[in-house]
């Protein structure tokens, strides 16, 4: 287990129920606690996702739709990263950030060649959705392969949002775009008609990050090697 900054609260479990992530130390039964199932961002389809934890992995089992969104908000400079692996199909999977609701967020989505045209084409899209209107900020026509684990990373640095997808040492997609539509918001996962596994994820805050409330660092054991979420305590200025 990596120590992500100074203090880490950690847990690993196999249930989607339990108390919140606000405690300094989380028990094994608290796995993702108050993370919430929402409509899928891609088509705003009512959630029917089958989210579950098995060992140290969280999966949307079967070809179901929906987002799984954190119970905390990221603000200022941050990075949200996770491994993503599509299973037994070729439809849509991705991550969301700056999440306000299913009609207002950023996302990094990837269509594996199914579902016709998620964004009017197959492939990768870094997008912004405001009031249900989606704008593609950067894209690539590459499609993903079933059973392969990819490294997704998204975040904010000043007035820019950034995103990348890697497979091992190879960079498949990378973009940095000036956009300030959502300067804070929740993070999470998104699927459409796709069984997908998410893991080894974490949220890191840089020295320049501004977090509204003092938070705890947290480590979520949720992934292929354990999904982790870390939260830096906000630094209060001396009077």
MODA-V900919 format. One record per residue. RES is the residue in one small letter. SS is DSSP state (h for helix, s for strand, l for the rest). PHI is phi in whole degrees, -180 to 180 (999 if undefined). NEAR is the number of other C-alpha atoms within 8 Angstrom. Layout:
BEGIN
res=RES ss=SS phi=PHI near=NEAR
res=RES ss=SS phi=PHI near=NEAR
END
This chain:
BEGIN
res=x ss=l phi=999 near=2
res=x ss=l phi=-85 near=3
res=x ss=l phi=-87 near=7
res=x ss=l phi=-84 near=8
res=x ss=l phi=-148 near=7
res=x ss=l phi=-124 near=5
res=x ss=l phi=-124 near=8
res=x ss=l phi=-135 near=12
res=x ss=s phi=-103 near=11
res=x ss=s phi=-129 near=11
res=x ss=s phi=-157 near=13
res=x ss=s phi=-136 near=14
res=x ss=l phi=-158 near=13
res=x ss=l phi=-139 near=11
res=x ss=l phi=-145 near=11
res=x ss=l phi=-100 near=11
res=x ss=l phi=-121 near=10
res=x ss=l phi=144 near=11
res=x ss=l phi=-84 near=7
res=x ss=l phi=-77 near=9
res=x ss=l phi=-85 near=11
res=x ss=l phi=-81 near=6
res=x ss=l phi=-70 near=7
res=x ss=l phi=-70 near=8
res=x ss=l phi=-135 near=7
res=x ss=l phi=-106 near=10
res=x ss=l phi=-80 near=9
res=x ss=h phi=-63 near=8
res=x ss=h phi=-83 near=10
res=x ss=h phi=-97 near=17
res=x ss=l phi=-38 near=17
res=x ss=l phi=-120 near=12
res=x ss=l phi=44 near=11
res=x ss=l phi=-91 near=11
res=x ss=l phi=-57 near=9
res=x ss=s phi=-118 near=8
res=x ss=s phi=-83 near=10
res=x ss=s phi=-129 near=11
res=x ss=l phi=-61 near=12
res=x ss=l phi=-66 near=16
res=x ss=l phi=-70 near=11
res=x ss=l phi=-56 near=7
res=x ss=l phi=-121 near=5
res=x ss=l phi=56 near=9
res=x ss=l phi=-86 near=10
res=x ss=l phi=-53 near=9
res=x ss=l phi=-62 near=11
res=x ss=l phi=-136 near=7
res=x ss=l phi=-61 near=11
res=x ss=l phi=-109 near=9
res=x ss=s phi=-72 near=9
res=x ss=s phi=-153 near=11
res=x ss=s phi=-114 near=13
res=x ss=s phi=-133 near=8
res=x ss=l phi=62 near=6
res=x ss=l phi=-109 near=16
res=x ss=s phi=-125 near=16
res=x ss=s phi=-115 near=13
res=x ss=s phi=-137 near=13
res=x ss=s phi=-94 near=14
res=x ss=l phi=-78 near=12
res=x ss=l phi=82 near=8
res=x ss=l phi=-87 near=8
res=x ss=l phi=-113 near=14
res=x ss=l phi=-118 near=16
res=x ss=s phi=149 near=17
res=x ss=s phi=-110 near=15
res=x ss=s phi=-120 near=11
res=x ss=s phi=-119 near=13
res=x ss=l phi=-64 near=11
res=x ss=l phi=-96 near=9
res=x ss=l phi=-132 near=7
res=x ss=l phi=-110 near=10
res=x ss=s phi=-96 near=11
res=x ss=s phi=-142 near=12
res=x ss=l phi=69 near=14
res=x ss=l phi=-78 near=13
res=x ss=s phi=-156 near=14
res=x ss=s phi=-134 near=12
res=x ss=s phi=-116 near=13
res=x ss=s phi=-134 near=12
res=x ss=s phi=-163 near=13
res=x ss=s phi=-81 near=14
res=x ss=s phi=-132 near=14
res=x ss=s phi=-134 near=12
res=x ss=s phi=-83 near=16
res=x ss=s phi=-126 near=10
res=x ss=l phi=60 near=7
res=x ss=l phi=-167 near=9
res=x ss=l phi=-145 near=13
res=x ss=l phi=-100 near=12
res=x ss=s phi=-112 near=15
res=x ss=s phi=-149 near=15
res=x ss=s phi=176 near=12
res=x ss=s phi=-129 near=12
res=x ss=s phi=-124 near=14
res=x ss=s phi=-155 near=14
res=x ss=s phi=60 near=14
res=x ss=s phi=-68 near=15
res=x ss=s phi=-103 near=9
res=x ss=s phi=-165 near=6
res=x ss=l phi=-70 near=12
res=x ss=l phi=-109 near=12
res=x ss=s phi=-144 near=12
res=x ss=s phi=-175 near=16
res=x ss=s phi=-100 near=13
res=x ss=s phi=-159 near=12
res=x ss=s phi=-120 near=13
res=x ss=s phi=-115 near=13
res=x ss=s phi=-141 near=13
res=x ss=s phi=-97 near=16
res=x ss=l phi=-87 near=12
res=x ss=l phi=116 near=11
res=x ss=l phi=-93 near=11
res=x ss=l phi=59 near=8
res=x ss=l phi=71 near=7
res=x ss=l phi=-143 near=8
res=x ss=l phi=-64 near=10
res=x ss=l phi=-116 near=7
res=x ss=l phi=81 near=5
res=x ss=l phi=-163 near=8
res=x ss=l phi=-89 near=16
res=x ss=l phi=130 near=14
res=x ss=s phi=-98 near=14
res=x ss=s phi=-141 near=14
res=x ss=s phi=-93 near=13
res=x ss=s phi=-134 near=13
res=x ss=s phi=-125 near=12
res=x ss=s phi=-123 near=12
res=x ss=s phi=-125 near=9
res=x ss=l phi=61 near=6
res=x ss=l phi=83 near=8
res=x ss=s phi=-102 near=7
res=x ss=s phi=-95 near=8
res=x ss=s phi=-120 near=7
res=x ss=s phi=-82 near=10
res=x ss=s phi=-91 near=9
res=x ss=s phi=-161 near=8
res=x ss=s phi=-153 near=9
res=x ss=s phi=-155 near=8
res=x ss=l phi=-83 near=8
res=x ss=l phi=-62 near=8
res=x ss=l phi=-107 near=11
res=x ss=l phi=-89 near=11
res=x ss=l phi=-109 near=8
res=x ss=l phi=-63 near=10
res=x ss=l phi=81 near=8
res=x ss=l phi=-102 near=8
res=x ss=s phi=-89 near=9
res=x ss=s phi=-115 near=11
res=x ss=s phi=-92 near=13
res=x ss=s phi=-98 near=13
res=x ss=s phi=-142 near=11
res=x ss=s phi=-137 near=13
res=x ss=s phi=169 near=12
res=x ss=s phi=-132 near=12
res=x ss=s phi=-136 near=10
res=x ss=l phi=63 near=6
res=x ss=l phi=-91 near=8
res=x ss=s phi=-105 near=11
res=x ss=s phi=-102 near=12
res=x ss=s phi=-139 near=12
res=x ss=s phi=-155 near=14
res=x ss=s phi=-151 near=13
res=x ss=s phi=-131 near=12
res=x ss=s phi=-129 near=12
res=x ss=s phi=-130 near=10
res=x ss=l phi=67 near=6
res=x ss=l phi=-91 near=5
res=x ss=s phi=-93 near=6
res=x ss=s phi=-89 near=9
res=x ss=s phi=-92 near=9
res=x ss=s phi=-151 near=10
res=x ss=s phi=-153 near=9
res=x ss=s phi=-157 near=8
res=x ss=s phi=-137 near=8
res=x ss=s phi=-131 near=8
res=x ss=s phi=-74 near=7
res=x ss=l phi=-163 near=7
res=x ss=l phi=-124 near=7
res=x ss=l phi=-59 near=4
res=x ss=l phi=-129 near=9
res=x ss=l phi=-87 near=8
res=x ss=s phi=-151 near=10
res=x ss=s phi=160 near=14
res=x ss=s phi=-84 near=15
res=x ss=s phi=-121 near=15
res=x ss=s phi=175 near=11
res=x ss=s phi=-121 near=12
res=x ss=s phi=-142 near=15
res=x ss=s phi=-139 near=16
res=x ss=s phi=-141 near=13
res=x ss=l phi=53 near=10
res=x ss=l phi=-147 near=18
res=x ss=s phi=-82 near=15
res=x ss=s phi=-145 near=13
res=x ss=s phi=-115 near=14
res=x ss=s phi=-122 near=17
res=x ss=s phi=-163 near=17
res=x ss=s phi=51 near=15
res=x ss=s phi=-95 near=16
res=x ss=s phi=-156 near=14
res=x ss=s phi=-116 near=12
res=x ss=s phi=-115 near=12
res=x ss=s phi=-114 near=12
res=x ss=l phi=-82 near=7
res=x ss=l phi=-59 near=4
res=x ss=l phi=-88 near=7
res=x ss=l phi=-65 near=10
res=x ss=l phi=-116 near=8
res=x ss=l phi=-108 near=11
res=x ss=l phi=-55 near=6
res=x ss=l phi=-123 near=5
res=x ss=l phi=-58 near=9
res=x ss=l phi=-119 near=10
res=x ss=l phi=-108 near=14
res=x ss=l phi=-75 near=14
res=x ss=s phi=-134 near=13
res=x ss=s phi=-123 near=13
res=x ss=s phi=-99 near=15
res=x ss=s phi=-85 near=16
res=x ss=l phi=-127 near=19
res=x ss=l phi=-132 near=16
res=x ss=l phi=-57 near=12
res=x ss=l phi=-119 near=10
res=x ss=l phi=114 near=14
res=x ss=l phi=-74 near=18
res=x ss=l phi=-126 near=15
res=x ss=l phi=-131 near=12
res=x ss=l phi=-118 near=13
res=x ss=l phi=-129 near=11
res=x ss=l phi=-82 near=11
res=x ss=l phi=-68 near=9
res=x ss=l phi=-69 near=10
res=x ss=l phi=-93 near=5
res=x ss=l phi=-91 near=4
res=x ss=l phi=-74 near=4
res=x ss=l phi=-71 near=3
res=x ss=l phi=-68 near=2
END
